Amino acid sequence: MNEFVFTLFSGKAFLLISFLVLYSGINLYGQKAFDDLTKDPEIGIVEHLDDFLPTDIYLIDENKQRVALTDLIDKPTIINWVYYRCPGICSPLMEGLARVMEESDLISGVDYQVLTISFDPSETIDLGIRKKANYLNLVTKKETISKGWKFFVSDSASISKGTNATGFKYKKAGKDFTHAASVTVVSPKGKITRYLNGINFLPFDFKMAIIESSKGMSAPTINKILQYCFSYDPVGQAYVLNVTKISGTLILFIAALFFMVLIFKPKKINK
């Protein structure tokens, strides 16, 4: 009798777990938690490690001169895609870059350089120059960092080539854009070697990414939490914690754990 009850309970539990798994696979806003991993995301980062940057990506520099991106790369380079009007994470991201450049014992403009490029073709370099001045006010090593941190704008064709080459996926949302917070590390020969996600960078991680890049060594990104846990709130115009996705993951974990307990729970033997 007890075995029959346990079997019946296990069967009901299985149906319950199946329902929870299927339910948690759909977000409240119609987004699927079980995305097809064979497809590139519309928004986020697709790592193109060991790929080389195209030679036909052109930018407008702070002197309003047209330059080829690959001609600028003669040392480990951090490519930072933003748009200067961004009301969300672009500012915290660049503040994070300013902070780690200030804390690093590597010399900006000598050991490495940072290229901040707007992916909004409507923006002008004058706006970029004003933004640069704002971020330089956050550091004490202004002159050194200024030499190694360069700001650019570009046309839509080059922006498309550059963002595709680095795997930076974004989407227009009204007058703004939905995008991730990440930077791409490129070797002196133009090979993509690392991605650093988030808005805060540890000096050690920053330094190691640059040293590895100088040797042409690539490494996959360990921290990928940003593109999963944060989403753009078009109302508040800011990136917020995606509670739905996190709760879905927790439900899956708890459900799987409960299911395993039911399967492997030792059966009671009647005396």
Residue pairs with C-beta under 8 A, 6 or more apart in sequence:
2 267
2 268
2 270
3 267
6 267
9 262
10 262
10 263
13 258
13 259
13 262
14 259
14 262
17 255
17 256
17 258
17 259
20 251
20 252
20 255
21 252
21 255
23 251
24 33
24 247
24 248
24 249
24 251
24 252
24 255
25 32
25 33
25 34
25 248
26 32
26 33
27 33
27 244
27 245
27 248
28 244
29 244
31 244
31 245
33 245
33 248
33 249
35 41
40 46
40 167
40 169
41 169
41 227
42 169
42 171
43 169
43 170
43 171
43 178
43 179
43 180
43 227
43 232
44 169
44 180
44 227
45 167
45 168
45 169
45 180
45 182
45 195
45 197
45 221
45 224
45 227
46 167
46 169
47 167
47 192
47 195
47 220
47 221
48 165
48 166
48 167
48 192
49 192
49 193
49 194
49 218
49 219
49 220
50 191
50 192
50 193
50 218
51 165
51 191
51 192
52 189
52 190
52 191
52 192
53 69
53 70
53 73
53 162
53 165
53 166
53 186
53 190
53 191
53 192
54 70
54 161
54 162
54 165
55 68
55 70
56 68
56 158
56 161
57 68
57 69
57 70
57 154
57 158
57 161
57 162
57 165
58 66
58 67
58 68
58 69
58 154
58 155
58 158
59 66
59 67
59 68
59 69
59 72
59 117
59 152
59 153
59 154
59 158
60 66
60 67
60 125
60 152
60 153
60 154
61 67
61 125
61 150
61 152
62 125
62 128
62 129
62 132
62 150
62 151
62 152
64 125
69 115
69 158
69 162
70 190
72 113
72 115
72 150
73 186
73 188
73 189
73 190
74 188
75 110
75 111
75 112
75 113
75 188
75 214
76 111
76 112
76 113
76 185
76 186
76 187
76 188
76 210
76 211
76 213
76 214
77 112
77 113
77 114
77 115
77 185
77 186
77 187
77 188
77 213
78 97
78 112
78 113
78 114
78 115
78 183
78 184
78 185
78 186
78 196
78 210
79 115
79 117
79 162
79 166
79 183
79 184
79 185
79 186
80 93
80 94
80 97
80 114
80 115
80 116
80 117
80 183
80 184
81 117
81 119
81 162
81 163
81 166
81 168
81 170
81 179
81 184
82 90
82 93
82 94
82 116
82 117
82 118
82 119
83 90
83 118
83 119
83 120
83 123
83 177
84 90
84 118
84 120
84 123
84 127
84 128
84 131
85 120
85 123
85 127
85 176
86 176
86 177
87 176
87 237
87 238
88 176
88 232
88 237
88 238
88 239
89 181
89 199
89 238
89 239
90 181
92 181
92 199
93 181
93 183
93 199
94 116
94 131
94 135
95 135
95 138
95 199
96 198
96 199
96 200
96 201
97 114
97 116
97 135
97 149
97 183
97 201
98 135
98 136
98 138
98 139
98 145
98 149
99 138
99 139
99 200
99 201
100 201
100 202
100 203
100 206
101 108
101 114
101 139
101 141
101 145
101 148
101 149
102 138
102 139
102 140
102 141
102 145
103 203
104 203
104 206
104 207
105 203
105 207
106 112
106 206
106 207
106 210
107 144
107 148
108 114
108 141
108 144
108 145
108 147
108 148
108 149
109 144
109 145
109 147
109 148
110 148
111 210
111 214
112 148
112 210
112 213
113 148
113 149
113 150
114 148
114 149
114 150
114 183
115 150
115 152
116 128
116 132
116 149
116 150
116 151
116 152
117 151
117 152
117 153
117 154
117 159
117 162
118 127
118 128
118 152
118 153
118 154
119 154
119 159
119 162
119 163
119 168
119 170
119 177
119 179
120 177
121 153
121 154
121 155
121 156
121 159
123 153
124 153
125 151
125 152
125 153
127 153
128 151
128 152
128 153
129 151
131 151
132 146
132 149
132 151
135 149
136 142
136 145
136 146
136 149
139 145
154 162
162 168
163 169
163 170
165 192
166 184
166 192
167 184
167 195
168 179
168 180
168 182
168 184
169 179
169 180
170 177
170 178
170 179
170 180
171 177
171 178
171 179
172 178
173 232
173 234
174 234
176 234
176 237
178 231
178 232
178 234
179 232
180 197
180 226
180 227
180 230
181 197
181 198
181 199
181 226
181 230
181 239
182 195
182 196
182 197
182 198
182 226
182 227
183 195
183 196
184 192
184 194
184 195
185 192
185 193
185 194
185 195
185 196
185 209
185 210
185 213
186 192
186 193
186 213
187 193
187 213
187 214
187 215
187 216
188 213
188 214
189 216
191 216
191 218
192 218
193 209
193 212
193 213
193 216
193 217
193 218
193 219
194 209
194 212
194 213
194 218
194 219
194 221
195 221
196 205
196 206
196 209
196 221
197 221
197 223
197 224
197 225
197 226
197 227
198 223
198 225
198 226
212 218
212 219
228 242
228 245
229 241
229 242
229 245
229 246
230 239
230 240
230 241
230 242
231 239
231 240
231 242
231 245
232 238
232 239
232 240
233 239
233 240
